Amino acid sequence: MATAQKLSAIINGVMVGDLFSTIEAIKSRSAIAKFKYRVHNQWAGAGQNKSTVDTFYGAGQEQARHKPFVIEADEPAILLGKDMAANPTEHLLHALAACLTTSMVYHAAARGIEIEEVESSLEGDIDLHGFLGLNRNVRKGFQGIRVNFKIKANVPDEQLQEIVQLGMGYSPVFDSVTNGVPVSVKAQRL
Amino acid sequence: MATAQKLSAIINGVMVGDLFSTIEAIKSRSAIAKFKYRVHNQWAGAGQNKSTVDTFYGAGQEQARHKPFVIEADEPAILLGKDMAANPTEHLLHALAACLTTSMVYHAAARGIEIEEVESSLEGDIDLHGFLGLNRNVRKGFQGIRVNFKIKANVPDEQLQEIVQLGMGYSPVFDSVTNGVPVSVKAQRL
């Protein structure tokens, strides 16, 4: 593909020219690559709580949303909740699925690879002996997560696997979940 | 608190008797502690996709929801999205906030500690040099996450810190995010 065509192209819904402009902008001014994402969470009794997602910091300044997004959490009845929303561990699986998918289609777009459809099914194992403190040898978190992608794209088999590797290779949530993140926690009185 | 009172109590919205019944049930039949959580995600172009959360496996059998929950993801315009929903990294922060909060209030309930209000603000740092593949020494994922809790409870200062430690000590998402999880990824044609 000639460069002029490439830069005006929309591939996988991504404005490829804008993607390369972002890359060039970061190359010329490194500090704009630093982002800070935020949520504010409020408890609503038992397993119910909700997060509000609004501003973030990026490209050298505070960034506003046109409207805040609200994300709810609850637990199913079997885990003493009211089953009004997905539970926190399911939200983690959503974050992972969403990030692998977006990373895959953005990086494929940058390489001129067109993708028609992407679906994924994720399953993760948790043993409640951990959460309930019944066995110190059982971890509290996921013991393992399996991701199965189904991809529709007019590419040879080896490129299908390459597309998936782009997701795994560049996804911020995949890196965070597989390699771990330092988390500091403080508390004060309300 | 006498045992009979304790078991009929609702503390922090949690039926304490049901919590202890769950613990006793797991002690007598270990296999019911094994849970499998799932999401199914579908791409909708560029940074947009949504996860459907429905069944899970737990307490020795498949568990249905009365209705599936749908969770959306998108990217802000500055990251070439349509800004219709929180982005994947913000969903990860929500999962972490929600799980720390629920773990804290459940484990406090089991100890008879009443909590009136809980709020938390989370912020995490990402450097796009990682995601965009511009610098191999910069990680793709969160470099660090800061969690600030505000808690209203009629307890002495040291117990306020103990409450927060319960969240960190038992939360499945906190364990997953801080210590990492093995994630396997497969792909096939749709």
Boltz contact constraints between the chains, C-beta under 6 A:
constraints:
  - contact:
      token1: [A, 13]
      token2: [B, 45]
      max_distance: 6.0
  - contact:
      token1: [A, 13]
      token2: [B, 46]
      max_distance: 6.0
  - contact:
      token1: [A, 14]
      token2: [B, 46]
      max_distance: 6.0
  - contact:
      token1: [A, 14]
      token2: [B, 80]
      max_distance: 6.0
  - contact:
      token1: [A, 15]
      token2: [B, 80]
      max_distance: 6.0
  - contact:
      token1: [A, 18]
      token2: [B, 80]
      max_distance: 6.0
  - contact:
      token1: [A, 23]
      token2: [B, 132]
      max_distance: 6.0
  - contact:
      token1: [A, 33]
      token2: [B, 127]
      max_distance: 6.0
  - contact:
      token1: [A, 33]
      token2: [B, 128]
      max_distance: 6.0
  - contact:
      token1: [A, 33]
      token2: [B, 129]
      max_distance: 6.0
  - contact:
      token1: [A, 34]
      token2: [B, 127]
      max_distance: 6.0
  - contact:
      token1: [A, 35]
      token2: [B, 126]
      max_distance: 6.0
  - contact:
      token1: [A, 36]
      token2: [B, 123]
      max_distance: 6.0
  - contact:
      token1: [A, 36]
      token2: [B, 125]
      max_distance: 6.0
  - contact:
      token1: [A, 37]
      token2: [B, 89]
      max_distance: 6.0
  - contact:
      token1: [A, 37]
      token2: [B, 90]
      max_distance: 6.0
  - contact:
      token1: [A, 37]
      token2: [B, 124]
      max_distance: 6.0
  - contact:
      token1: [A, 38]
      token2: [B, 123]
      max_distance: 6.0
  - contact:
      token1: [A, 39]
      token2: [B, 90]
      max_distance: 6.0
  - contact:
      token1: [A, 39]
      token2: [B, 93]
      max_distance: 6.0
  - contact:
      token1: [A, 39]
      token2: [B, 94]
      max_distance: 6.0
  - contact:
      token1: [A, 39]
      token2: [B, 97]
      max_distance: 6.0
  - contact:
      token1: [A, 39]
      token2: [B, 122]
      max_distance: 6.0
  - contact:
      token1: [A, 40]
      token2: [B, 121]
      max_distance: 6.0
  - contact:
      token1: [A, 41]
      token2: [B, 97]
      max_distance: 6.0
  - contact:
      token1: [A, 41]
      token2: [B, 120]
      max_distance: 6.0
  - contact:
      token1: [A, 42]
      token2: [B, 119]
      max_distance: 6.0
  - contact:
      token1: [A, 43]
      token2: [B, 101]
      max_distance: 6.0
  - contact:
      token1: [A, 43]
      token2: [B, 118]
      max_distance: 6.0
  - contact:
      token1: [A, 45]
      token2: [B, 13]
      max_distance: 6.0
  - contact:
      token1: [A, 46]
      token2: [B, 13]
      max_distance: 6.0
  - contact:
      token1: [A, 46]
      token2: [B, 14]
      max_distance: 6.0
  - contact:
      token1: [A, 47]
      token2: [B, 102]
      max_distance: 6.0
  - contact:
      token1: [A, 49]
      token2: [B, 98]
      max_distance: 6.0
  - contact:
      token1: [A, 49]
      token2: [B, 101]
      max_distance: 6.0
  - contact:
      token1: [A, 51]
      token2: [B, 94]
      max_distance: 6.0
  - contact:
      token1: [A, 51]
      token2: [B, 97]
      max_distance: 6.0
  - contact:
      token1: [A, 53]
      token2: [B, 86]
      max_distance: 6.0
  - contact:
      token1: [A, 53]
      token2: [B, 90]
      max_distance: 6.0
  - contact:
      token1: [A, 59]
      token2: [B, 78]
      max_distance: 6.0
  - contact:
      token1: [A, 69]
      token2: [B, 85]
      max_distance: 6.0
  - contact:
      token1: [A, 69]
      token2: [B, 86]
      max_distance: 6.0
  - contact:
      token1: [A, 71]
      token2: [B, 94]
      max_distance: 6.0
  - contact:
      token1: [A, 73]
      token2: [B, 98]
      max_distance: 6.0
  - contact:
      token1: [A, 78]
      token2: [B, 59]
      max_distance: 6.0
  - contact:
      token1: [A, 80]
      token2: [B, 14]
      max_distance: 6.0
  - contact:
      token1: [A, 80]
      token2: [B, 15]
      max_distance: 6.0
  - contact:
      token1: [A, 80]
      token2: [B, 18]
      max_distance: 6.0
  - contact:
      token1: [A, 85]
      token2: [B, 69]
      max_distance: 6.0
  - contact:
      token1: [A, 86]
      token2: [B, 53]
      max_distance: 6.0
  - contact:
      token1: [A, 86]
      token2: [B, 69]
      max_distance: 6.0
  - contact:
      token1: [A, 88]
      token2: [B, 95]
      max_distance: 6.0
  - contact:
      token1: [A, 88]
      token2: [B, 98]
      max_distance: 6.0
  - contact:
      token1: [A, 88]
      token2: [B, 99]
      max_distance: 6.0
  - contact:
      token1: [A, 88]
      token2: [B, 173]
      max_distance: 6.0
  - contact:
      token1: [A, 89]
      token2: [B, 37]
      max_distance: 6.0
  - contact:
      token1: [A, 89]
      token2: [B, 172]
      max_distance: 6.0
  - contact:
      token1: [A, 90]
      token2: [B, 37]
      max_distance: 6.0
  - contact:
      token1: [A, 90]
      token2: [B, 39]
      max_distance: 6.0
  - contact:
      token1: [A, 90]
      token2: [B, 53]
      max_distance: 6.0
  - contact:
      token1: [A, 91]
      token2: [B, 91]
      max_distance: 6.0
  - contact:
      token1: [A, 91]
      token2: [B, 94]
      max_distance: 6.0
  - contact:
      token1: [A, 91]
      token2: [B, 95]
      max_distance: 6.0
  - contact:
      token1: [A, 92]
      token2: [B, 95]
      max_distance: 6.0
  - contact:
      token1: [A, 92]
      token2: [B, 173]
      max_distance: 6.0
  - contact:
      token1: [A, 93]
      token2: [B, 39]
      max_distance: 6.0
  - contact:
      token1: [A, 94]
      token2: [B, 39]
      max_distance: 6.0
  - contact:
      token1: [A, 94]
      token2: [B, 51]
      max_distance: 6.0
  - contact:
      token1: [A, 94]
      token2: [B, 71]
      max_distance: 6.0
  - contact:
      token1: [A, 94]
      token2: [B, 91]
      max_distance: 6.0
  - contact:
      token1: [A, 95]
      token2: [B, 88]
      max_distance: 6.0
  - contact:
      token1: [A, 95]
      token2: [B, 91]
      max_distance: 6.0
  - contact:
      token1: [A, 95]
      token2: [B, 92]
      max_distance: 6.0
  - contact:
      token1: [A, 95]
      token2: [B, 95]
      max_distance: 6.0
  - contact:
      token1: [A, 97]
      token2: [B, 39]
      max_distance: 6.0
  - contact:
      token1: [A, 97]
      token2: [B, 41]
      max_distance: 6.0
  - contact:
      token1: [A, 97]
      token2: [B, 51]
      max_distance: 6.0
  - contact:
      token1: [A, 98]
      token2: [B, 49]
      max_distance: 6.0
  - contact:
      token1: [A, 98]
      token2: [B, 73]
      max_distance: 6.0
  - contact:
      token1: [A, 98]
      token2: [B, 88]
      max_distance: 6.0
  - contact:
      token1: [A, 99]
      token2: [B, 88]
      max_distance: 6.0
  - contact:
      token1: [A, 101]
      token2: [B, 43]
      max_distance: 6.0
  - contact:
      token1: [A, 101]
      token2: [B, 49]
      max_distance: 6.0
  - contact:
      token1: [A, 102]
      token2: [B, 47]
      max_distance: 6.0
  - contact:
      token1: [A, 117]
      token2: [B, 190]
      max_distance: 6.0
  - contact:
      token1: [A, 118]
      token2: [B, 43]
      max_distance: 6.0
  - contact:
      token1: [A, 119]
      token2: [B, 42]
      max_distance: 6.0
  - contact:
      token1: [A, 120]
      token2: [B, 41]
      max_distance: 6.0
  - contact:
      token1: [A, 121]
      token2: [B, 40]
      max_distance: 6.0
  - contact:
      token1: [A, 122]
      token2: [B, 39]
      max_distance: 6.0
  - contact:
      token1: [A, 123]
      token2: [B, 36]
      max_distance: 6.0
  - contact:
      token1: [A, 123]
      token2: [B, 38]
      max_distance: 6.0
  - contact:
      token1: [A, 124]
      token2: [B, 37]
      max_distance: 6.0
  - contact:
      token1: [A, 125]
      token2: [B, 36]
      max_distance: 6.0
  - contact:
      token1: [A, 126]
      token2: [B, 35]
      max_distance: 6.0
  - contact:
      token1: [A, 126]
      token2: [B, 172]
      max_distance: 6.0
  - contact:
      token1: [A, 127]
      token2: [B, 33]
      max_distance: 6.0
  - contact:
      token1: [A, 127]
      token2: [B, 34]
      max_distance: 6.0
  - contact:
      token1: [A, 128]
      token2: [B, 33]
      max_distance: 6.0
  - contact:
      token1: [A, 129]
      token2: [B, 33]
      max_distance: 6.0
  - contact:
      token1: [A, 131]
      token2: [B, 170]
      max_distance: 6.0
  - contact:
      token1: [A, 131]
      token2: [B, 172]
      max_distance: 6.0
  - contact:
      token1: [A, 132]
      token2: [B, 23]
      max_distance: 6.0
  - contact:
      token1: [A, 139]
      token2: [B, 175]
      max_distance: 6.0
  - contact:
      token1: [A, 140]
      token2: [B, 170]
      max_distance: 6.0
  - contact:
      token1: [A, 140]
      token2: [B, 172]
      max_distance: 6.0
  - contact:
      token1: [A, 140]
      token2: [B, 175]
      max_distance: 6.0
  - contact:
      token1: [A, 141]
      token2: [B, 172]
      max_distance: 6.0
  - contact:
      token1: [A, 141]
      token2: [B, 175]
      max_distance: 6.0
  - contact:
      token1: [A, 141]
      token2: [B, 176]
      max_distance: 6.0
  - contact:
      token1: [A, 142]
      token2: [B, 176]
      max_distance: 6.0
  - contact:
      token1: [A, 142]
      token2: [B, 181]
      max_distance: 6.0
  - contact:
      token1: [A, 144]
      token2: [B, 182]
      max_distance: 6.0
  - contact:
      token1: [A, 145]
      token2: [B, 181]
      max_distance: 6.0
  - contact:
      token1: [A, 145]
      token2: [B, 183]
      max_distance: 6.0
  - contact:
      token1: [A, 146]
      token2: [B, 184]
      max_distance: 6.0
  - contact:
      token1: [A, 147]
      token2: [B, 185]
      max_distance: 6.0
  - contact:
      token1: [A, 148]
      token2: [B, 186]
      max_distance: 6.0
  - contact:
      token1: [A, 149]
      token2: [B, 187]
      max_distance: 6.0
  - contact:
      token1: [A, 150]
      token2: [B, 188]
      max_distance: 6.0
  - contact:
      token1: [A, 150]
      token2: [B, 190]
      max_distance: 6.0
  - contact:
      token1: [A, 151]
      token2: [B, 187]
      max_distance: 6.0
  - contact:
      token1: [A, 151]
      token2: [B, 190]
      max_distance: 6.0
  - contact:
      token1: [A, 152]
      token2: [B, 190]
      max_distance: 6.0
  - contact:
      token1: [A, 164]
      token2: [B, 187]
      max_distance: 6.0
  - contact:
      token1: [A, 168]
      token2: [B, 185]
      max_distance: 6.0
  - contact:
      token1: [A, 170]
      token2: [B, 131]
      max_distance: 6.0
  - contact:
      token1: [A, 170]
      token2: [B, 140]
      max_distance: 6.0
  - contact:
      token1: [A, 172]
      token2: [B, 89]
      max_distance: 6.0
  - contact:
      token1: [A, 172]
      token2: [B, 126]
      max_distance: 6.0
  - contact:
      token1: [A, 172]
      token2: [B, 131]
      max_distance: 6.0
  - contact:
      token1: [A, 172]
      token2: [B, 140]
      max_distance: 6.0
  - contact:
      token1: [A, 172]
      token2: [B, 141]
      max_distance: 6.0
  - contact:
      token1: [A, 173]
      token2: [B, 88]
      max_distance: 6.0
  - contact:
      token1: [A, 173]
      token2: [B, 92]
      max_distance: 6.0
  - contact:
      token1: [A, 175]
      token2: [B, 139]
      max_distance: 6.0
  - contact:
      token1: [A, 175]
      token2: [B, 140]
      max_distance: 6.0
  - contact:
      token1: [A, 175]
      token2: [B, 141]
      max_distance: 6.0
  - contact:
      token1: [A, 176]
      token2: [B, 141]
      max_distance: 6.0
  - contact:
      token1: [A, 176]
      token2: [B, 142]
      max_distance: 6.0
  - contact:
      token1: [A, 177]
      token2: [B, 181]
      max_distance: 6.0
  - contact:
      token1: [A, 178]
      token2: [B, 180]
      max_distance: 6.0
  - contact:
      token1: [A, 178]
      token2: [B, 183]
      max_distance: 6.0
  - contact:
      token1: [A, 179]
      token2: [B, 180]
      max_distance: 6.0
  - contact:
      token1: [A, 180]
      token2: [B, 178]
      max_distance: 6.0
  - contact:
      token1: [A, 180]
      token2: [B, 179]
      max_distance: 6.0
  - contact:
      token1: [A, 180]
      token2: [B, 180]
      max_distance: 6.0
  - contact:
      token1: [A, 181]
      token2: [B, 142]
      max_distance: 6.0
  - contact:
      token1: [A, 181]
      token2: [B, 145]
      max_distance: 6.0
  - contact:
      token1: [A, 181]
      token2: [B, 177]
      max_distance: 6.0
  - contact:
      token1: [A, 182]
      token2: [B, 144]
      max_distance: 6.0
  - contact:
      token1: [A, 183]
      token2: [B, 145]
      max_distance: 6.0
  - contact:
      token1: [A, 183]
      token2: [B, 178]
      max_distance: 6.0
  - contact:
      token1: [A, 184]
      token2: [B, 146]
      max_distance: 6.0
  - contact:
      token1: [A, 185]
      token2: [B, 147]
      max_distance: 6.0
  - contact:
      token1: [A, 185]
      token2: [B, 168]
      max_distance: 6.0
  - contact:
      token1: [A, 186]
      token2: [B, 148]
      max_distance: 6.0
  - contact:
      token1: [A, 187]
      token2: [B, 149]
      max_distance: 6.0
  - contact:
      token1: [A, 187]
      token2: [B, 151]
      max_distance: 6.0
  - contact:
      token1: [A, 187]
      token2: [B, 164]
      max_distance: 6.0
  - contact:
      token1: [A, 188]
      token2: [B, 150]
      max_distance: 6.0
  - contact:
      token1: [A, 190]
      token2: [B, 117]
      max_distance: 6.0
  - contact:
      token1: [A, 190]
      token2: [B, 150]
      max_distance: 6.0
  - contact:
      token1: [A, 190]
      token2: [B, 151]
      max_distance: 6.0
  - contact:
      token1: [A, 190]
      token2: [B, 152]
      max_distance: 6.0
